[in-house]
Amino acid sequence: MIAVVQRCSRGEVRVSGDRVGALQERGGLVVLLGVEVGDEPIHAQKMADKLAKLRIFEDAAGKMNLAVSDVGGSVLVISQFTLAGDCSGGNRPSFITAARPEAAEPLVVEVVDRVRAAGLHVETGRFRTEMKVDILNDGPVTIIVRVPNDRGDGRSSIGA
């Protein structure tokens, strides 16, 4: 599982011109989330834990020491299978490592549910739709978070 996490002052996602999700007034995290072949609920749990606790907001001393909950922020999660794109073999990306939608969607929901369970306000994009995302990155701060499933062959090694 892979996420591009941005600390944002503003973020919203629209489908067919209608706003379907947005950060609240205080900003927070915009998370572009990709599910890969072999990801399982344990990976969703680890990703959600990381997102809820990721300390990329500045404290009074100007150090990135605070989590989104510490600053009263919210989270906008947008599923994005293209994060699994591999361009190493040429200029056209291969998406062979991206999970099929029927496998990916429940894991995205699991991440969202677990971040909510951590006490955060979470909104989302709409799965399997063409979305327009408007982001005002603050800093800019952009972090790539990976929860590897170790094998890359569709089988998790967690607990193996």
VEXVO-830246 format. One record per residue: x, y, z of N, C-alpha, C in turn; residue number from 1. Coordinates in steps of 0.001 Angstrom, whole numbers. Layout:
> nc1 nc2 nc3 cac1 cac2 cac3 cc1 cc2 cc3 domi
> X Y Z X Y Z X Y Z NUM
...
***
This chain:
> nc1 nc2 nc3 cac1 cac2 cac3 cc1 cc2 cc3 domi
> 862 -1163 0 0 0 0 907 1224 0 1
> 501 2193 -762 1315 3397 -895 416 4630 -761 2
> 950 5653 -115 204 6903 20 1137 8078 -219 3
> 622 9075 -894 1271 10371 -989 481 11264 -42 4
> 1154 11741 999 507 12508 2055 998 13948 1975 5
> 57 14876 1871 411 16291 1786 -219 17053 2939 6
> 604 17862 3582 93 18783 4596 -503 19953 3829 7
> -1803 20202 4050 -2508 21172 3215 -3304 22172 4027 8
> -3339 23389 3518 -4210 24420 4068 -5632 24248 3552 9
> -5737 23688 2334 -7033 23497 1697 -6951 22288 785 10
> -8039 21558 696 -8115 20438 -223 -9554 20039 -447 11
> -9880 19773 -1698 -11230 19303 -2010 -11190 18436 -3254 12
> -12205 17600 -3372 -12323 16726 -4532 -13732 16858 -5087 13
> -13814 16943 -6422 -15096 17101 -7109 -15284 15970 -8118 14
> -16541 15587 -8270 -16947 14613 -9281 -18078 15246 -10067 15
> -17916 15339 -11371 -18919 15966 -12252 -19306 17354 -11760 16
> -18331 18094 -11242 -18559 19459 -10788 -19061 19593 -9367 17
> -19470 18494 -8745 -19995 18530 -7379 -18905 18176 -6373 18
> -18808 18968 -5319 -17846 18671 -4260 -18325 17452 -3485 19
> -17473 16422 -3420 -17833 15193 -2709 -17033 15019 -1423 20
> -15935 15771 -1281 -15130 15684 -74 -14207 16877 20 21
> -13885 17258 1269 -13005 18408 1471 -12415 18374 2868 22
> -11280 19048 3012 -10739 19283 4341 -11609 20309 5040 23
> -11639 20248 6347 -12359 21254 7107 -11548 22539 7144 24
> -12098 23541 7780 -11551 24891 7816 -10083 24972 8234 25
> -9654 24134 9154 -8281 24210 9673 -7257 23480 8813 26
> -7671 22903 7685 -6741 22173 6842 -6452 20803 7416 27
> -5364 20217 6976 -4999 18895 7464 -4184 18130 6455 28
> -4552 16864 6261 -3829 15977 5357 -4680 15615 4151 29
> -4096 15739 2971 -4693 15157 1780 -3867 13907 1486 30
> -4566 12771 1414 -3909 11477 1244 -4361 10866 -78 31
> -3423 10701 -995 -3677 9967 -2228 -3243 8537 -1932 32
> -4171 7583 -2003 -3944 6234 -1507 -4048 5201 -2611 33
> -2987 4417 -2774 -2962 3356 -3769 -2863 1994 -3111 34
> -3703 1076 -3567 -3698 -292 -3053 -3048 -1177 -4102 35
> -2141 -2029 -3637 -1386 -2889 -4543 -1771 -4353 -4374 36
> -1487 -5140 -5394 -1712 -6582 -5337 -998 -7123 -4099 37
> -1696 -7922 -3332 -1117 -8515 -2134 -1427 -7767 -857 38
> -1966 -6551 -963 -2340 -5814 243 -3539 -6491 896 39
> -3540 -6468 2220 -4567 -7124 3021 -5015 -6173 4124 40
> -6043 -6533 4882 -6502 -5660 5967 -5404 -5240 6949 41
> -4436 -6076 7210 -3346 -5692 8118 -2557 -4511 7552 42
> -2436 -4432 6238 -1733 -3313 5608 -2552 -2036 5743 43
> -3879 -2174 5603 -4766 -1019 5779 -4680 -502 7214 44
> -4633 -1416 8165 -4516 -1027 9572 -3208 -284 9826 45
> -2114 -800 9296 -814 -140 9487 -789 1233 8820 46
> -1390 1347 7630 -1426 2633 6940 -2256 3629 7743 47
> -3414 3208 8221 -4273 4107 8994 -3567 4579 10260 48
> -2899 3675 10938 -2155 4047 12150 -1081 5084 11830 49
> -382 4863 10733 669 5799 10330 84 7163 9994 50
> -1012 7194 9257 -1629 8466 8872 -2105 9236 10093 51
> -2726 8548 11026 -3265 9207 12216 -2165 9763 13108 52
> -992 9154 13082 81 9545 14000 1227 10308 13334 53
> 1189 10454 12020 2283 11093 11281 2479 12530 11755 54
> 3669 12816 12224 3957 14139 12802 4635 15026 11756 55
> 3812 15729 10977 4358 16617 9939 3831 18044 10067 56
> 3252 18353 11236 2807 19719 11509 3763 20335 12516 57
> 4014 21636 12356 5008 22310 13182 4492 22633 14574 58
> 5380 22462 15551 5077 22868 16923 5497 24323 17111 59
> 5435 24824 18343 5762 26232 18628 7206 26564 18288 60
> 8076 25552 18283 9489 25764 17963 9770 25646 16465 61
> 8720 25388 15664 8915 25287 14224 9375 23916 13757 62
> 9349 22920 14637 9756 21559 14268 8518 20738 13922 63
> 8658 19852 12927 7556 18959 12581 7444 17915 13690 64
> 6565 18190 14625 6447 17394 15829 5004 17058 16167 65
> 4037 17569 15399 2634 17408 15733 1906 16596 14665 66
> 941 15798 15125 81 15038 14219 -1128 15884 13849 67
> -1880 15433 12865 -3057 16170 12405 -4057 16363 13542 68
> -4181 15401 14429 -5108 15543 15560 -4652 16634 16524 69
> -3349 16822 16653 -2807 17839 17560 -3129 19258 17099 70
> -3351 19434 15803 -3613 20771 15272 -5087 20970 14908 71
> -5921 19999 15253 -7352 20116 14964 -7689 19997 13493 72
> -6828 19314 12736 -7034 19172 11301 -7899 17983 10945 73
> -8193 17868 9678 -8994 16765 9150 -8186 16036 8082 74
> -8795 15002 7511 -8107 14175 6520 -9025 13977 5323 75
> -8461 14135 4127 -9162 13870 2874 -8436 12722 2195 76
> -9104 11580 2061 -8505 10391 1451 -9090 10195 66 77
> -8189 10067 -921 -8599 9902 -2314 -7897 8675 -2871 78
> -8677 7690 -3256 -8121 6481 -3848 -7487 6827 -5193 79
> -6276 6293 -5411 -5568 6612 -6654 -4715 5424 -7083 80
> -5279 4582 -7944 -4574 3381 -8383 -3298 3706 -9152 81
> -3214 4903 -9737 -2041 5242 -10544 -763 5335 -9722 82
> -879 5374 -8386 331 5378 -7557 1114 4078 -7715 83
> 453 3027 -8149 1123 1749 -8369 1744 1667 -9762 84
> 1666 2741 -10521 2220 2753 -11870 3729 2576 -11873 85
> 4205 1742 -12786 5640 1459 -12910 6107 1880 -14301 86
> 7014 2850 -14325 7541 3353 -15605 8957 2858 -15885 87
> 9418 1865 -15145 10803 1416 -15299 11057 733 -16635 88
> 10014 209 -17275 10198 -489 -18538 9987 378 -19752 89
> 9709 1646 -19571 9463 2529 -20705 8766 3788 -20255 90
> 8113 4447 -21190 7470 5717 -20900 5976 5605 -20635 91
> 5411 4449 -20892 3995 4226 -20600 3918 3378 -19336 92
> 3255 3885 -18299 3231 3143 -17039 2461 1828 -17143 93
> 2954 845 -16410 2267 -426 -16243 1573 -398 -14889 94
> 359 -871 -14830 -397 -882 -13578 -623 -2302 -13086 95
> 275 -3208 -13463 125 -4617 -13121 154 -4851 -11604 96
> 807 -3960 -10852 864 -4140 -9398 -282 -3454 -8668 97
> -1142 -2735 -9393 -2309 -2111 -8766 -3370 -3178 -8510 98
> -3950 -3145 -7326 -5011 -4102 -6996 -6239 -3828 -7850 99
> -6961 -4878 -8176 -8221 -4739 -8899 -9203 -3952 -8032 100
> -10107 -3201 -8643 -11035 -2369 -7871 -11811 -3126 -6795 101
> -12252 -4341 -7116 -13039 -5095 -6132 -12211 -5517 -4915 102
> -10898 -5593 -5065 -10014 -5887 -3929 -9571 -4597 -3240 103
> -9403 -3537 -4013 -8882 -2277 -3480 -9914 -1507 -2661 104
> -11140 -1450 -3146 -12138 -606 -2487 -12354 -956 -1014 105
> -12502 -2234 -642 -12678 -2531 784 -11472 -2131 1638 106
> -10282 -2158 1062 -9094 -1765 1823 -9022 -256 1989 107
> -9461 495 996 -9542 1952 1132 -10560 2289 2221 108
> -11702 1632 2196 -12731 1844 3221 -12170 1510 4600 109
> -11395 440 4692 -10780 43 5963 -9844 1123 6491 110
> -9030 1696 5622 -8142 2786 6030 -8970 3959 6549 111
> -9968 4356 5791 -10823 5489 6177 -11498 5218 7516 112
> -12073 4040 7674 -12764 3701 8921 -11813 3727 10115 113
> -10616 3246 9934 -9649 3203 11038 -9119 4604 11389 114
> -8947 5461 10398 -8531 6835 10690 -9666 7552 11431 115
> -10890 7314 11019 -12039 7878 11748 -12084 7359 13185 116
> -11821 6071 13353 -11840 5467 14690 -10772 6078 15592 117
> -9736 6659 14983 -8692 7341 15759 -9156 8731 16187 118
> -10391 9091 15843 -10966 10354 16289 -10838 11503 15309 119
> -10446 11215 14085 -10258 12268 13094 -11463 12394 12166 120
> -11723 13633 11726 -12745 13872 10713 -12138 13502 9364 121
> -12799 12595 8641 -12286 12126 7356 -13372 12261 6301 122
> -12985 12815 5168 -13842 12819 3989 -13081 12118 2874 123
> -13797 11759 1816 -13185 10959 761 -13588 11448 -614 124
> -12855 10932 -1586 -13277 11053 -2970 -14309 9978 -3235 125
> -14581 9719 -4488 -15555 8688 -4860 -14836 7646 -5697 126
> -14845 6431 -5217 -14136 5322 -5843 -14640 5080 -7259 127
> -13720 4813 -8171 -13988 4478 -9574 -14701 5587 -10345 128
> -14353 6832 -10038 -14895 7956 -10806 -13745 8850 -11233 129
> -14008 9674 -12210 -13054 10700 -12632 -13197 11856 -11657 130
> -12119 12164 -10949 -12176 13198 -9913 -11265 14362 -10271 131
> -11653 15531 -9835 -10827 16731 -9915 -10427 17073 -8483 132
> -9132 17139 -8247 -8622 17376 -6903 -7938 18731 -6867 133
> -8334 19552 -5916 -7752 20880 -5723 -7044 20875 -4376 134
> -5739 21092 -4393 -4922 20997 -3188 -4073 22256 -3044 135
> -4067 22820 -1850 -3147 23894 -1516 -2180 23330 -482 136
> -1019 22885 -975 -5 22252 -135 623 23311 757 137
> 789 22996 2024 1332 23917 3011 2767 23527 3320 138
> 3684 24377 2976 5101 24119 3277 6015 24368 2086 139
> 5980 23611 1068 5189 22405 869 5769 21222 1653 140
> 4875 20412 2175 5265 19173 2842 4533 18038 2154 141
> 5297 17142 1553 4759 15966 874 5611 14770 1275 142
> 4944 13738 1796 5629 12544 2288 5058 11331 1569 143
> 5920 10414 1172 5468 9142 621 5532 8116 1740 144
> 4396 7460 1982 4311 6435 3020 4025 5109 2336 145
> 4852 4119 2613 4652 2774 2058 4454 1784 3184 146
> 3490 917 2997 3328 -245 3858 3492 -1430 2915 147
> 4716 -1942 2805 4976 -2992 1819 4330 -4317 2214 148
> 3887 -5053 1194 3370 -6385 1459 4444 -7434 1238 149
> 5658 -6982 1031 6891 -7772 1040 7120 -8693 -153 150
> 6090 -9279 -684 6315 -10292 -1703 6132 -9790 -3130 151
> 5124 -8940 -3356 4859 -8473 -4709 4240 -9522 -5606 152
> 3915 -10703 -5030 3313 -11766 -5851 1860 -12027 -5454 153
> 1276 -11079 -4711 -105 -11228 -4307 -288 -11950 -2988 154
> 819 -12394 -2369 729 -13088 -1086 1481 -12288 -44 155
> 852 -12038 1063 1489 -11285 2149 2416 -12191 2936 156
> 3499 -11617 3401 4378 -12383 4271 4129 -12052 5732 157
> 3153 -11174 6012 2845 -10836 7404 2303 -12089 8074 158
> 2927 -12448 9151 2500 -13624 9895 2991 -14923 9285 159
> 3747 -14857 8177 4244 -16087 7546 5486 -16594 8230 160
***
